[in-house]
Amino acid sequence: MALPIKLSEKERDFGKQIILVYGRPKIGKSTLCSKFEKALFLATEPGLSQLEVFKVNVTSWKIFMDTCKEIAQGKHDFKTIIIDTIDNLIPLLQTFVEEQSEVDYIGDIPHGKGWFLATQELKRVLTKLAMLPYGLVLVSHSKQEEIETKTKKYNRFTIDLSGKNQNAVLNLMDIILFMDSEMKGGEEIGVMRTKPSLYWEAGDKSKLLPEAIEFPPDKPEIVYDVIKKSFGGKKK
């Protein structure tokens, strides 16, 4: 393989970004994701019954891996792969590690090796998916963590994963979107946060997105048009 002779270009195709969408239940995460171009949902939990989408029900790590292999072969028209949710995928991975090691609980594998194996496998598979010529979107529920420093104590929203699994997911992302809501003029509105804060996890490597995108609570899908337009794309 020849070594490169010129610098790589910044990826400005919105459809090729690696994105995390997280927020509380029923705020519209899956509805938003259903608007992504030619999306295939890898559904690890119920919740898509009111959406018309292409989906594979993932009830085991083997089904997930078999589906990923088929996706990688490229004999399909899908352009965006959506894991909904990553929270529920990890227990399937842990069950797989338990079965492979013939233990009842992953923590029974000596010296923490079970947790290590699961995290490494998660990193490996997500990295391979991210390198395919498709967009990759991970969906997660939110949780609040208490942060304490020398000078203050506060709560911060992040994804509902812990430890090294959380880091494995967050470090892979190009864009981290936090779906929130707030009161404005006496009414609740939805707000998509795209920039980091002391009080929530978010981020945008492209630096193309507005800091916050407001949306009617019953129409989270309009966020898709705003984000795509920010990348120079036309409304769908």
N, C-alpha and C positions, 0 to 999 in steps of 0.2 A: 504494500500500500504506500502510495506516494505521500510525503509530508506536505502540509498546506503551504501555498506560496503567497497567499493574501489573507488579510484579516477577515474574520467572520462578520456578518452584518447583524444588526439588531433585529430581533424577530418582531415585526410590526403587524403580523397577521393575527387578529384577535382569535381566530379559530384554532390557532396552534399554542395558545397559552395554557399553562398548568395552573388551575384555579381551585381555591378552596372557598366554599360558601357555607357559612355556619350561622346559627341563630336558634332561638327558642322554638319549640314545636309549634306547628301550624302558622308560622309567620310567612310562609310562601316560598321556602327554599326549593322544593321540588317543582312548583309551578314556574318559578324563574328558570330553572334548569331545563324544563321542557321546551323552552324557546330556543335553546342552543341548536345550531345547525345540524341536521340529520343526527340527532342524539340517540344513543343506545344506553338505556339504564341497566346497570347491574344492581338489582334491587335486593338488598340484604334484610329488609324489613317491610311490613305492610305500609301503605300510605300513598300508593299511586292509583288507587281504585277510581278516583274522580278525574284522572288525567288520561288522555289518549296518547300513549307513548309506545315506543318499541322497548321491550324489557325482557330481561332474563332473570328469573327468580333464583337468587343465589342462596342456597341453604347449606352449603358445605364448601370447604376450601377447594375440594376437587372440582366441583362445578365451576367455581371461580377460575381456577387455573385452566380448565378445559376451554372455558369461554375466552380467556385471554389468549390462548394459543390460536383459537379460531380468528379472533380479531387481528392478531399479528400476521396471519396469512394474507390478509387484505382482500379476500374474496367477498366483499360486501360494499355497500354504499355509505356506511356510517362515517361521520366526520368528527363526532364528539362522543367520548366515552365518559359516562357519569356513574360513579360509585355512590350509591345512596342507600345506606350511609356507611362511611368508613368506620364509624363507632361499632356497628354490628358485624363488620367484616373481621375485625381482630379476634373476637371470641371464636369464630370459625377457624381461624388460623391456629389459635391456641389449642382447640380441640384436635386439630390435625397433628400438632406436635405431640400431644398426649398420646394419641393413638399410635404414632410412629415409635414413641418411646415406651409404650405399654405401661403407662401410669394413669392413675385416676385424676390427678391434678398436676398441672404444669409446674407448680412450685415444688413438687416432690422430686423433680429431676435435680440431682446434686449440684451444689455450687452455683445455683442460679442459671445453669446452662439452658434450661427450658425457655426462660424469658429471653435469654440472649439469642437462641436459635429463632424464636418467633420474630423478634425485632429485625434480625438480619434478613430473614425471609421476606418480611414486609418491605424493607428497604429495597431488596433485590427486585421484587415484582413491581413495585411502584415505579422504580427507576426505569425498568424496561418498558412499562406502559408509557411513561413520560417521554421516552425517546422514539416512540412510534410516531408516524406522520399524522397524528390526530390531536384534537384538543382533549385534555383530560380534566375533568371536574370532580372534585371530592366534596361530598356533603357531610356535614357533621352538626350535631346538636351543640349548644353552648352550655357552659357552666361558669360559675364564678369562683375564683380562687382568692383567698385572702393573702395579700402581700404586706409584709411588714419590713420596713427599713429602720435605720437609726432615728429617723425624724418623723415618720408617719406610718399609718396603717390604712390600707384601702382595699377595696374589692376590684377585681379585674376579670373581664369576660375573656374566655379562651375556648378552645375546642374541648369536647368531652372525652379526651384521652389523657393518659398520664405518662409521666416519665419519658423514656426513650422513644416510645411509640409516638408521643406528641411531637417530640423533636424531629423524628423521622419524617413526619407529614409536613410540619411547618417549614422545615429547611428546603423542601423540594419545590415549594410553591413560587410561581411568578406573581400571583395576585391572591391576596387573602381578603375576602369580603365578609364583613360582619353585618348581618341583617338585624336591625334594632327597631325600636319605635319610641316615640316621644309625644308629649302633648304640645299642641300648637293651636292657639286660638280656641281653646276649650275642646279640641278634637284630637283623637289619636291619629298620627300619621306614621307611615313606615319610613325608615331611614337606612340606607345602605352606607356603611362606613368603609372607606377604602384606605385610610391613612392611620398609622399607628398612634396609640395614645396610652397614657398610664392606665386607662380604664377599660381598654379592649385591645385584642389582638387584631391587627389588620395591616395591610401593606400592598404596595403597587410598584413593582420594579420598573415598569414602563414609564411611570410618572406622567401618564396621559390622562388619568381619571380625575374627576372632581373629588374634593375631599369628602363630600356627602351627596347622596342622591336620594331625594325624597320621592315617595310614591304612595298612592292610595292603598290602604291596607288590603283592599280586595283586588288590587291590580299590581302585584309584585313583578309581573312579567315586563312592565314598561322599563324596568331597570336594564333589561337586556339591550333595548334599543339605545339607551343613553350610553352604555358601556361600549357597544359596538361603534356608535357614532364617534366616540372619543378616540377610537383606533382608526378612524377614517372610513369606516364602513357605512353603507346605507342602511336605513331601516329595513327590517325583514318584511 
